[in-house]
């Protein structure tokens, strides 16, 4: 499919303006993400209509803790990525150079219809960064909204300002993966830059109605120092305020970082405690069993308003406005009067 956000250069090359890399491509050449390619003097998205997998998940798995908690989401992804993270947990699809890995052929309308038939509250564009396949994600988001479904982007936020407005206009919620809080980490481990990500996060919070949550995967010896955690949490508090949820999640050895040990649960608990002590109201731990770190607390009275066991909601004390039933204070987020019953997590497929 013809892609957007590109410019023809005087020397005959085509520059892709979809992300900060701005790849300049000769005839037939592919960008860093692999799926955007120069053809006949234009950019095409070669992965349009092709998915690497579909799965029904709890919304908490994205992770989103303040966006319709306790509901199901249809998770969908393709192949390719515009970052080069050495710790990628989905490297088999994000770094593949085989289009055959995208074995699910699905129109945007098919994705939306399947989500509704499965009882999902929303559709999430995830697994590999949907910014990479923005045109397909946008069309699928529009189809989902037409059926009354919410839309979620799970992204690293590495997107050019020329593309981000149209992309996020189609989204109701986003979890932005803030990889670390140093430029060195972004350059050395992710082959990217930090500044465009921070700019995207601030823009989302200040200029859009998209519900925003952040996630940082803590990798032992790389981005888990007390000083860096404090800098990250302080930036969130200063630039976004105390109510944007922040998730600290555990790293598991994979891809090109198999020599790094898993994140100790204590590291996550320490990071959560420090971020909360600095003034953030909603800090979570993930990829570990930690009921305290999974619980949502009222920012006003401190009551536990959502208790979770793993990804499952087992106690819920909010009304449809997100008001605490103990003190009446309204929590930041998007809530229902009662959580829907979550469909058991499972992989699904489209018959084509």
Residue, then its C-alpha position, 0 to 999 in steps of 0.5 A: x500500500x502507498x505510504x504517507x509521510x515522505x518527500x522526494x529529494x532532488x537527487x532522486x532519493x526518497x526520504x521517509x518522514x515517519x520517524x526521526x530516522x528520516x531514512x533516505x532511500x534509493x530505488x527499491x531500498x528499505x528503511x531501517x524498519x524493513x517494512x517501508x520501501x521505496x517503489x517507483x519514487x514513493x514510499x510503500x508500506x509492504x506489511x499493510x494487511x499482514x499480521x504476525x499474530x492476534x491474541x485476546x489479552x487483559x488490558x492490564x497486560x499492555x500494561x494499562x491500569x487506568x484504562x477500562x480496567x478488567x476488560x479484554x483487548x484484542x492485541x494485534x501486530x505485524x513485523x518490523x521496528x524502527x528501533x534496534x533494542x538489544x533486549x527486544x522481547x519480540x525480536x523474532x517479529x520485530x527484526x525478521x526479514x521474512x515477510x512470511x512471518x506476517x502470516x495473518x492476512x487481515x483487513x482493518x474491518x476484519x480485525x475490528x469485527x473479530x474484536x467485537x465478536x470476542x467481547x473485547x472492549x478495545x483493540x491494541x496495536x502492539x508486539x512491534x511498534x505500530x508507528x512502523x505500520x502507522x497507515x495500517x494501524x490508523x485504518x484499523x483504529x478507525x474501523x474499531x471506533x466505528x464498531x464502538x471499540x476503543x483503540x490502544x497504541x503500545x509504542x516507543x514514541x519514536x515518531x516524527x512530529x509530521x506523523x504523530x498527530x494523525x497517528x495518535x488522533x486515531x488512538x484513545x490510549x497509549x502506553x509509551x515505552x520509555x526505555x531509560x532516562x539517559x541518552x547513552x542508553x538510547x544510543x548504545x542499546x536502542x540505536x535511537x535518541x531520547x529527545x524525540x521520545x520525551x517530546x512525544x510523551x509531553x506532546x501527548x499529555x499536553x496537546x491530546x486527549x489520549x489516555x497516557x501511561x508509561x513503562x520502563x523495563x529495568x535492566x540490571x546494570x544498565x538503567x536501574x540505578x537509584x539515580x536514574x530512577x529518581x531522575x526519570x520519576x522526577x521528570x514525570x512529576x515535573x513535566x506530566x504531573x503526579x497522576x500519569x501512571x508509571x510502570x516498572x517492569x522486569x527484564x528477562x534475558x533475550x535477543x542480544x542481552x542473554x548474558x544479563x540476569x533477570x531483574x530482581x523483584x526487589x529492584x522493582x519494589x525499590x523503584x516503585x517506592x522511590x517514585x512514590x516518595x517523590x510524589x507520583x500517585x500511581x506507580x506499578x510493577x510488572x512481569x512479576x507477581x506483586x499484588x501490592x505493586x499491581x494494586x491501584x490506590x486512591x490518590x486522595x485517601x490511599x484506599x485500595x480501589x482496584x486489587x489485582x491478582x496477576x492481570x486479573x481484577x479481583x476487587x473493584x471500588x470505583x464508579x463509572x466516573x472513576x470515583x473512589x467509593x471510600x472518599x468520593x475522589x475521582x481518579x485520573x483515567x477511563x473507568x467503567x462502573x464495573x469491570x467486564x468479565x475478561x475473556x481468558x487469554x488466548x491466541x486467535x486467528x482469522x479465517x481468510 
